[in-house]
Amino acid sequence: MSLQQTLKDLFEASLTPSPTVILFGLAFCLLAPILLHFLYSTATPYTTLPSVLLLGPPGAGKTTLTTLFERGPQQSSSSSSPVAKTHTSQVPSSVELSVNSDDPSTSYKTNLDDEGATAKKFLLVDTPGHPKLRAQSIAHLTSAEPTIKSSLVSDGGAKSKIKAVVFMVDAAALADGDALPSTAEYLYDILLRLQKRFHSRNGSRAPASMPVLVAANKLDLFTALPAALVKSNLEAELGRIRVARSKGLLDSGVGQDELAANEEGDWLGGDGSEKFSFAQMMEFDVDIDVIGGSVIGDGPGAEKWWKWIGERV
């Protein structure tokens, strides 16, 4: 029997009503979509965008900044209406943003499509600032290659690589001193986690550097500290915290040998001096910048923060 005759017989059989033909047709209709989905998903793996982790105490302006970058200004230059109101975050949230890959200094207000610019997308992940929820946010910085499960990532196994950390503070609240200790404690835990991440490297290969921006917000207020004072005040308080924690270990009965062994992991900074400075964190590939700005009001705005982020994603 020729091949042509065989194909003809099969075609005629497929057109003849029978239980076998019906079952085969149903199986094909059910299995074909599943097979096509499997082939498509394996041929085009899902890739996630890089992310910037936004941390800070409650009331610092994290969610307001996220809203500003996502929607742009909520007012014209001649309008005095405030930006959209926000509420205290209870769970992390993500927004997808785009920077000009050729010129990171391009304003977040610019429509990159209208300008014909090449857009580079990333995720800005806003985290809760409540003390009881901070540990969950800091935990993302543990591994040598920090990642986070973004709310925008639909694939259950996909995670976004953290490229930078923005720690937002209320520069006006820091002026009265009451907010300084708790703010510095939070920052201490973040920097210590990044320092331990450096020590957890495998072999001689160090983990990728992690830039940190301390965004001093609310400089539009008369009572706000300038960025230079925010920096010096935080450094001084961080120095007091690490000395107090070291003294607490001694008071608890930990011996000098045990303290020295533990110091590498719990002493923030590398030179062992009582005076702490952000420059000491460079030893652990943590580059810290302190930049002032304001999310709302007539202050310096958020353009410098946007440029800093754009240069690092």
N, C-alpha and C positions, 0 to 999 in steps of 0.2 A: 504494500500500500504506500502510495507516494505521500510526501509531506503535505502537499496541497489537499489531497483527499482527507488526510487526518485532521487538518485544521477545519475543513468543511464539516466533517462529522461532529467535531467538538462544538462548532458554532451552532449547528442545528440542534444538538443536544441541549445547549444552554437556553435555547428558545422554546424547548419542549417543557411544559409544566410537569414538575415532579418534586417529591419531597427533598431529594438531594439538591436540586437546583435552588429551591427555596431556602434551605438551610445554608447553602454556600453563599447565597446573596445576602442573607441576614448577617452572617459572620463577617462578610466583607464590609458591610455598612458599619458594623460596630467596631471592627478592628482597624480599619483604614485611618480614621481620625487619630486614634491613639498612636499608631505607627508613625504617621506624619509628624505629630507633635514631638515624639521621641527623636526622630531624625533631625528636626529643626532645632530642638533645644541642645542637642549634642554638637551640631554643626556650628551654631552661633552661641557660644557661652555668654552668660550674662556678666557684664562688667559693671562695677560700681564706681562712683565718682569719689575723688578724694574729699576729705572733710576737715573742717576747722571746728574744734571743740570750744564752746563758749561757756566759761565758768565764772563764778563770782557769788558774793553774798546776796541775799534777797534785797530788792529795792535798788540795786546798782544800775539797772536799766538794760539788762540783757535782752529781755523779751521785746522791749521797745526798740532796741537796736536791730534785732532780727526783723521786726515788722518794717522798720525804716528801709533796710536793705532789700527786703522782699518786694515792697509795694512802692518804694520811692517816697519822696516827700508827700505828706498829706495836705500840704498847703502851698500856695503860691508865695512868691517873695513879698507880695503886698498884703497877704492875709495873715491874720493873727490867730486863726483857729488851730487848736492843738492837734497833734497826731492822734491816731486811733488809741483808745484806752486799752490797757492790758491788765492782766491779772497774774497773781503769783503762780508760777509754773509748778505743777506737781509731777509731771513726767517729761522726759526729754522730747523735743520736737525738732524737726529738720525742715529747712527750706532749701530749694535749689536755686543757686545764684550763678551769675556769669561775670567774668572779668575779661577785659581786653588782653588777650595773650601777648600782643605786640607792645602794648603800653599799659601796664598795671595801674598807672596813675589816673587813667580815665575815670571820670566820676561815675559813681553808682547810679546817678540820675540819667546817664546817657543811654539811649536806646542803641545798642550795638548793631542791631539789624539795619536800622536806618543809616548808621554811619558806615556800614559795610565792613565793620571790624570783625576780626576772628575772635570768637568767644571761647573761653575756657570755663567749663562748668565745674562747680564744686558744691558741697553741702555745708551749710552752717548749722551746727547742732546746738540748740539752746538747752541748757540743763537746769534743773531746779537748784535753788540756792539755799533751801532750808537745811539747817545742820543735820537733821535726821536722814536727809536724802543725799548728802554730799558723798558719802562713801561709795555709792553706786556710780557716781560720775567719775570719781578719781580712779576707780577700779579699771577703767578703760585704758589707763596709762601704764599698766603693769608690764605688759609684754615688750620684747625688744622691738616689735613692729606693731605699735598700738593700732587697734581697730575698734570700730563701734558699729553696732547694729542700728542703722538709721531707720527712722519711721517711714522714710521714703523708699526704702529698699523692699521690694515685694518678695524677692527670693529669700526664703527662710534661712538658707545657709550663707547668704552673701553678707559681707561686712565691708564697711568703708574704711580705708586707711586714713588715720589722723595725721595731717601734715603740719598742723600748728595748733597752739593753745592761746586763747584770748581770755585773760582774767580781768573782769570788769569790776571797778570799784567806784564808790560814790565819794568823789573828792570833797564834797561839802560835808558829808558825814564824818570823814576822817579829820576834819578841822577841829572838832570838839573833843577828840580823843577817845570817846566812849566806844566808837565802832572800830578803832584801830586794832585792839588786841584780837577780837574775833576774826576780823578780816585777815590779819597777818597769820593767825593760826591756820586758816583755810589755805592760804597761799603756801605756808610752810609744808603742809601735808602734800600739796600738789608737787612742789619742787622736790621734796624728799622722795616721792614716788618716782619722779623722773630720774633722780640720782640713783636710786636702787635699780631702775631699769638699765642704767648704764653698767652697773656692776653685774647684772644678770646676763651679760653677753656670752655667746658661745665661742670659745676659742679666742683668737686674737682679733676677731672682727667685731668692731664696736657697732652698736645700733645706730641708725640714722639720727642725725641731730634733730632736736625738737625745739623750734623757736617759740618763745613765749612773749606775748604782748600784755603788759599791764595797762589797760585802757582806763585812764583817769577821767571819769565821766562827770557831767554837770558843772563844767567850767564856766557855763553861762551864769552861774550863781555867784553873787558877790562874796559869799563866805567860803567858796571852794578853794582848796589849796592848789597852787600851780603844780605842774607835773614834776618839777624838780624837788619840791617839798614832799610830794607824795612818795617819790622814790626814796629820799633820805629817811623819811619817817618809817616807811615799811622796812627798809634795811635795818634800822636801829631796833625796831620791834622784833624782827626775825632773829637778830642777834641775841636779844633778851630771851626769846623763846627757846633757842637751842641751848643756851646756858642753863636755863631753868629745867629743861628736860634732862640734861646731863646731871645736874645737881639732884634731880628727883631720883635718878637711878642710884646715885651714891647714898642718898638718904634711905633708900629702900633696902640697903645692905649689899648691893652689887659691888664686888671687889674691883680694884683698879685694873687687874688683868682682864676680867670679864668686860669692864667698861671699855677698855682699849679695843678688845675684839669686836665689841658691838658698835663702836664709834663709826666705823666705815659705813654702816648701814643707817645709823640714826643721827649722826652729826651732819647737819646741812652745811655744805661747802667743804673745801678741801684743805685749808691751811691751818685749821685748829685754833685760830685767834678768836677772841671774844667779839671783835668787830666784824660784822658780816657785811658783804657787799654782793650785789648781783653778779659782778664780774667773776666771783669765785665759782659760779656755776658753769663757766665756760670749760672748766676742766672736765665736766661731765657732758659736754656737747649740748648744753642748755643755754641758748643765747636769749637774754631778756632785754626787752625795750620797754620804756615807760613813756607813753605818749598821751597827752591831754586832748580832750575833745568834749563834745556835747551832742546828745541825741536830739534834744529839742532846744528851743530858745534861740537867742541871738548870739550864741557863743561861737567857738571855732568850728563847730560842726563835726561830722564823722568822716570827712574825706581822708585824713591822715591814717585813720584806722583801716579804711577801705584799701588804700594804697599798700599799707603794710601787709594786709591779707593777700592782696593780688600778687605781690612779689614772692609769696611763699607757697602758693598752691600750684 
